[in-house]
């Protein structure tokens, strides 16, 4: 198994940061240089610190290497430029219209669970249906902050109730691994290690997924077995780091029985 390149320190120059991200995408200097409209020689000089790079060139290289907005700001700062993207908390007054829109979205999904998570899977907003799913979990599984990966895989969380835990665990770990590859984020890396360390059921003890189209989340509840399909939605073309890292996750009923239980819960909650 090929190891990932070592993440540059916060004091690394722009060349080291670019070299790190190029290595993660396993692309040659020639390939990246041609795509960005510069010579491979010039890119080599930038990466080794023998030449500087304009703000425009750094932007073109970051776009070509698909560097996340948070790390693009770090690249610009390392080169002596101001950050190119704002980073404001979701409760910032300037993001009030966005927060209100997200709140309307999660509310509109009632009686089906919906929540907004950040880059690390920490829950920023949730509707009552989603909150009910985790209401009686052990405190150590709830944070703070409440994290969807921990809440699902922690032995004091939803894990004992997930009938297809081996498959769902594999799905969540693969999702985390993909995010780590894309972002090289230290906190995500630590979260991945934490989740891998939680007890896992033997895969041979479970049947194969019932569908080869979508992997459901199958939960044991006092009302019976509930089966969900999940969907993730992200913002298009964000220019703020916070918005770029937010995602709306919804859990839709996969069968009539689940739909009936959720509808009954919704009516009871509204009564």
N, C-alpha and C positions, 0 to 999 in steps of 0.2 A: 504494500500500500504506500503510495507516494505521500510524503508529508507536505503540509501547507507551508508556504514561506513565512518566516518570522515577521510578525507585525512590527513596523518601524516604531521607534520611540516617539514620544510627543515632541522631542527636540530635533527629530530628523528633518532634513531639508526637503524641498519639493521633489528633488530627484529621487530620493529614497522612497518617498511615498508613491510616486509614479511607478517606480520599479516594482514595489510591492504589489500594487494592483495589477500591473501587467503580468507579473508572475502568477498571480492567482487565476487570471484568465488564460494562462498558458499560451500567450501570443508573443510572437517575435517582435523585436524593435522595428523591423522592416514592415511588417504587417500593420502595426499600429501607426507608424509614421506615415505610410502611404494613405491610410484612411483619414488621418488628421491633416494631410496636406503639407507635411514637412519631410525633410530628408531623414533617413535612418541615422546619419552621422550627427545631425543636430539633436535628435532625440537622445542619442547616446551621450552627447555632451551635457544635455539637461539632466539626465539621470545620474551622471557622475559628478554634477556640480561644476563642470567646466564652462557651462553657459547658462544664462538665465532664460526665463520664459515669460512671454507676455501674458497678461490676464486672459486674452483671447485664446492663446495657444493652450493654456492650462484648461480653459473651459472646453475646448475641442477635444483634448486628450481625455478629460474626465468623462465627457459624453461618450466617447468611443469605448472607454473601458467600463462604462456603466457604473461609475463610482457613486454610491449613495450621496444624497445632498449633505448629510452631516459630515461625511468625510471630504466632500468637495470644499466645504468651508475650511476644514483643517488644512487642506492642500493650499488654498489661497492664502491663509494666514502664514503658513510656512514660507511662502514666497514673498511675504511682505505686503500682501494686498488685503483689503477689507473683505469680510465674508460676503459671498454672493447671495446668500439666502438667509432670511430671517428665521429665528427660532424662538417662538413664544409658547408659553404653556396654554393648554386648551381653555383655561379660565381667564386668559388675557382679554380685556375689553375689545381689542381689535379682532379677536376671533369669535366674538359673541354670535355673529350671524352663522358661522360655521357650527358652533356648538348647538345653537338652536335647531339648525337643520338636522344635525345628527340625532338630537333628542327626538325630533319629530319622526325620523326614520325608525329608531328603535321602538318608539311608542306605536308606530303604525303596524309593526309586526305582531303586536299582541293579538291573540293569546299565545303566539309562538315566541320562543326565546330569541332575543337579539341583544348583542352587546358590541361596544366599540373598544378595541384593544390598541395598544401602542406597539412600538417596535419589539418590545420584550414580552408581549403577551399580557401586560398588566391591563386590567379592566378600567376604562375611563368612564364609560357610561353603560348602563344596563337597564332593560325594562323589567317589570315585576316578574314576568315569566322566567327570565334568565336568573334573576335573584333567587327565585324559589328553588331552582335546581341545586343551589349550593347553600341554602339557608341553614341546614343542620349538619354541615361538615365540621370536622374537628378544627379547632382554632389554628393549629399548625399548618393546615392545608389552605387556610384562608388568607394568610399573610398577616399584616399588610406588607406590600400591596397584594390584592387578590390577583393571582396570575392563572391564566387558563390552563397552562401546561401543568403547573403544580397541582391545581385543583383537580385535574383529571387523573393524574398519575400517582399522586401521593397516597400511601396506604390509608391515611385518614380522610382522604377526599372521595371522589367519585369512583375510584378504581375498583373497590369491592362490589360496586353496583353495575359496572360495565360488563355485560355478558360476553362481549367480543373484545375483552381487554387486550389480548395479545395482538390482535390486528389493529385496534385503535392506538395502542401504545406505539406500534411500529410506524403508523401513520404520523403521529405527533412527533416522534423522534426524527423521522425523515424530514418533516417540515422544519424542525429546529436546525437540523444539519444543513439544510439548504439555506436557511437564513444566516447561519454562521459563515458558510462559504461566500455568500453574497456581501456580507457586511464586515466580517472579521471582528465582530463586536465582542469585547471581553466579557461583558455581563451575559450575553447570549451563550457564549462558550461555557461559562460557569453553570448556567441554567441547564444546558444540555448535559453536562456531567452529572448534575444533581438528579435530573430526571432519569438518566440511564442507571443510576444507583438504586432507584426504587425497585422493590420486588416485582418480578415479572412472572406471569404464569407460563407454564410449559406450552409452547405452541402446538405440540403434538396432542395436547388434551382438548383442543378446540377444533370444531369443524371449519372447513374452508368458508370464506365469506359467501353469503347467499347470492350476491350479485357481483358480476365482474365489471359492472358499469360504474357504480358508486359504492363506496364503503360507508355503511350506516353506523351511527352510534346507537347501540342497543342498551337501554337502561332498565334495571329492575327497580320498580317503585311500588309503594303500597297500593296504587291503583292498577298494577299489572305491568307488563313489559311495554316500554315506550321505545319507538324506533324513529330516529331522526336522520335526515340528510343535512349536511352543513354546507354553507356557501360563504365565500369571502369576497368583499367588495372594497376597492380602494379608490382614492381620488385620482382623477386624471390631471396630468400636468401641474402638480403643486409647485409653488415657489416658496413654501415655508417648510422647514425641517419637520416640525410637528405634524403638519398635515400629510407630508410625504410618508410618514411612518404610521399613520392611523389606518385601521381596517375595520370594516363592519362585518361581524360574523353573525350569521343567522342559522337557526336550527329549525328546519321545516319538517312537519310530520311525514313519515314515509309510508304510513298506512292509515286506514280509516279508524282503527282503534286508538291510535295515538292522537289523531285529530279530535276524536270525541272527548278524550280525557282532557286535552288542553283547552278545548272549548268550554267544557264544564268548569275547569279551574278558572277560566277567564270570567265566566258568568258569576261564579261564587265570589271572586275578588271584586267584581263591580257592584255586587249587591250590598 
